[in-house]
Amino acid sequence: MTLDWSALGQVTAVSIGVTVAVVVVFALGVLGLARFEGAREDGGGTSSLGLAQAGLCFLACAAVVAYGIYLIVPQFH
């Protein structure tokens, strides 16, 4: 049995990269929610920009998760 070490390294690098990217995007979504809540609590009106940021970030995270499930489950192909 032989291992293709370069392919293993590529898979590892892509996995780590995508994981870090999803965590950053999720954190930006939480930041958007915090801004929305902060603007609402201050009484200065609601900032819909923070809510839109959070929605887009969480939607992107859900899309990445759905794509990963699509790749893993063979019945979806």
N, C-alpha and C positions, 0 to 999 in steps of 0.2 A: 504494500500500500504506500502510495506517495502522496504528499501534500503539495498543493500549489500555494506556496507561501505568499507570493505576490497577490493572488486572488484573495487569500485570507486577510492580508493587510488592507486591501482595498475595501473589503466588506466591513472590517473593523473601523476604518477611517470614516466611511460613509455613515455607519451606524452612530458613531460618536458625534459626527457633525450634525446629523439630523436630530439627534437627541438634544444637543445643546441648542439648536435652532428652535425646536418646539418649546423647550423650557423658557427661552428668552421671549418668544411670542406669547406664551401663556402669562409670563410676568408682565408684559406690556398690557395684556388684557386686564389683569388685576389692577395695574396702575390706572387704566382708563376708568374702571369701576370706582376706584378710590377718588379720582378727580370728580367724577359725577356725584358721588355721595358728599364729598367736601363742598362742592358748589351748592348742593341742595341744602346742606345743613347751615351754610353761611347765610342763607336767605337771599342771596344775590341772584336768584333765578337758577334755573337748571342749565347746565352745560351739556347739550346733546352731543358735543364733540367727544367727550369722554365716554359716553354710552356707545357711540358709533365705533370708537376705537376698540372698546371691549368686545363688542359684537363681532367685528371683523377678525380680531385676534382669536377669539374662541371658535369662530367658524373655521379659520385656517387650521387650528389645532384639531378640530373634529375631522376636517378633510384629510389631514395626514394620518390620523388613526384609521379612518375608513379605508384609505388607500392601502395601508399596511394589512388590514384584515382582508382586503381584496387579494393582495398578493399571497397571503398565507393559505386561504381557503380555496382548494382546487375546484369546487363546484361553481364558483363565480366566474371562472374563465370560459 
